[in-house]
Amino acid sequence: MVVKWCGAALLVTFLLGLQGCTPQPTPNQLQIVKERQVLRVGTLMNPTSFYYDHEVEQGFEYELAQRFARRMGVEVRMVPRFDVADLFALLQRGEVDIVAAGLDETANRRELFRFGPPYDEISHKLIFKQGSRQRPRDWAQVDDGEIVVVQGSSHEEFLRALEDEFPDLKWRSTSDHDAVELMRMVDREEIDYTIADSNQLEVQRRAHPGLSVAFTTQRELQVAWALKSTSDDSLYAAVIEYFGEVRDSGRLAYLKEKHFGHVKQFNYVTTSLFIDAVEQQLPKYIDLFKQHSGELDWRLLAAISYQESLWNPRAVSPTGVRGMMMLTLPTAKAMGVKSRLNAEQSIRGGARYFERMLQRIPARIPEPDRTWFALAAYNIGFGHLEDARVLTERQGGNPDRWLDVKQRLPLLRQKQFYRQTKFGFARGDEPVTYVGNIRRFYDTLKWLDEQGRL
């Protein structure tokens, strides 16, 4: 009996020894990320991808990556760089898991890296300073200056491919400046031309309206996340599944609207006049906006006032609204305003009225949509806004999402829709334009403030 037990014990020991010698399977990329509990994301530090706002991480790519990380149950760690080449080097060395920086796929990049599903489409534009030269219509006419692009960018790759066809084209690449800096250098006429992504150009034009498009150099370029090229499909598959989810759920469209929806419409005259007014008119009233803003951002209050009256305290509309904040007589009385043409009273009354609109928006609606809804209510009235939200829900949209409601607001002009509402006809397209304008003015004021120009 003892002999049998000893034999069995030796057999178990032998088998355990064999098991210890058997190599354990290597964890795949997805497992490594989950075990690490951190998704490392390489990105560019710029206004369209990733930046800090009062030490808080912000940006379109940041929000996309953060949601992907949460889906996997891990934290996100953004690894910002100022150079595209640095990002791809990090990815090649395995120091980041993905690169999310609004980068377009190119033939060279596809040979070296793996790209996820496209989530945006951009174009490239040749940029010059308006009024500095005759606008060139094609490459043959770009003969009066030098083009400067970022080293390692797809713009450099594109220009290199043009050299045989246009050997006299003057251009160079630089690692000393990023794409945003190059656009600002064009605006200051420190360089002649640069090439810019359409998204970045739209954002920069809010503060630099003199940036003008000569012509589109490339169209319909797909933007996607980049991953290391490997036979391991685990993380790649997770990225594909994630983008399918955010596209189907409407979350991707929501993030695009949040970050870029208000910058698509650019008007050179409007933007130039606004920046002139910031320099000429705003200094007279800036202390009043700060004094009476309360819990509001004074720059938002100033943006509302500019949209309403162009910062003219004696502004009067044909419908009878007056003053800096264009208050109706009943609203002015309710807010304790005795003279609508008194700048301080108007600003104080408008601030309190906007706060009241914010308080009436359902608490479940998060920022920034909460603010956009309150702005629409300030413009068109809370009742009409509620009509549009009800209509949105009837049509299968989300009544708590500005992206969905702003598509239905213009329907309040049409009898087939407003006859179903409580408050009837309304010029529903106006609050859509109103909110978009204020968002642009507000963004410009924030940027100017951060630059120390207010």
Phi, psi and omega in degrees: 000316179296320181297316180298318181295318180295322179295318179295320180297318179296322180296316179298317179298319180296316181293322177296324178295318177297320180297322179294333180275343182288125181295135179282146180298141179287129180295145180278176184301318181295317178297321180298317179298317181291322178291324178288334183067020180215131171262120182266121187239117174280136182209169176262139177276099178200169186294343183259346183246301186203134177200170177253131175242106186054046177068014177253132181293134182218172174124153181300310181293326178298314181294321177298314182291321180298319180292322178296317179297316180299323179299327179270356179078029180231171176273160175252138175236110179281134179243088186279144174222166180254359186229130180299319181299322178297321180297314181291329176293319176300317180294318180296324180277355179079021181271347169227157182271324178217161171245120180235097188214024180065034185269138177273150177286139173230165181300316180295318181293322180295332178289334186257332187226169180250134182248139177284190180295142177294136180240359177202164177226128183233173171230163177251138184236141170275124188247139173218170179275125181302132178087353183275339184195169174291137181290120175285145183258342179203179185296328181297336182267358178273076185233013184240020181179182184249142176263132178239128180230168181284135178294134180085358181277167176293336177295320177296316179300319181293314181296325178297323180289341180274350190300322181293321182282326181231073185296339181269359180294126181266121178204160175207160176247155182221146174255002183274345183222148174267178186298322180294316178299320180297321177296320179291328176292324174298316181298326179273002181061033175275335171227162186277310185219156164214170175248133185230148171290145183300320180297313181294321179298316182299321179291316184291331182293343177298325181253345182230072185294346179286352177290119185240148181268123174284304175194165178277126182271327177213142182242160170051054177267132183272135180254134183206163172285147178252140176233161178293139180283115184205164178281350179281114184264001191298307181289323178300316179295322179295322178295316179300314181296319181297313182291331173297320181292312184290332177287314182292326183280346183089358182295322179296315178297323179297315180293322177296318178296317182300317186265329188233350187301326185271355183256359183292325181267111180246134177231115185301313184296312181301314182293318179295317178296322179296314180295323175298318180294325176301321182280325187264316188262317187304320181305334180289334189237358187299322180294326178292319177298317180293319184293322187254010182287336180060236179277354182278159170284121184302331180291327175293317178299319178294322179295319177299315182297321179295317179299323183285315192225002187059030181060038176252110184294344181253017180296139179223135178256162178299337181272359174099357176283150189217160167088184183305322182252006176050061181273144170285162180298315178298319180295317180301314180298317181296330181266005178077023180269120180273324178232112180291341181271359173275119188303314184293316180297318181296315180296316179298314181294319179295322179296315181293324180293319178294322176300321178296319177298318178300319182292334181277343177289133182310136185298337182288343181279120183277167171285152002273357183301326180303316179293319181296321177296318180296322177296317179298320179294322178300324183277312190253346184103144184296324182298314179294324177299316179296322176302316181294325179292320177296316179298320178300315181294320179298327182270009176087008177271179180261112183290350180259007181242122183302321180305319181284317184290324182292340176283338181261339181307316179299340180292344180292352174278341188262131185303321183298339179256315185289340177292342179271354188261166181284321186255001171074208186301142173205150176279075190292342177287335184295315178295333177295313177295318181302309181296317180300317179297314181296321177300319179293315179297318181297314178300319180295317178297319178298317181295315179297323179295317179296332178275001180074026184257009176245000000 
